[in-house]
């Protein structure tokens, strides 16, 4: 989001919205597995402003352990 010149804060007193994301991965099938990333933008009182869903088949196990480089790409595309 910073690359898009959006202001980011860890201080909820300065925030206008909260972005929450989570990842799920299906079972491996033939060396691939279905990955799903859900992003939700909420107001600070919990009201949902918007939602984006990204889904793709990935190499089985590629999301196990450290996957920050993949996370950076996924979040940049979502933003």
Secondary structure, 3 states (H helix, E strand, C coil): CHHHCCCCCCCCCCCCEEEEEEEEECCCECCEEEEEEEEEEEECCCCEEEEEEEEEEEECCCCCCCCHHHHHHHHHHHC
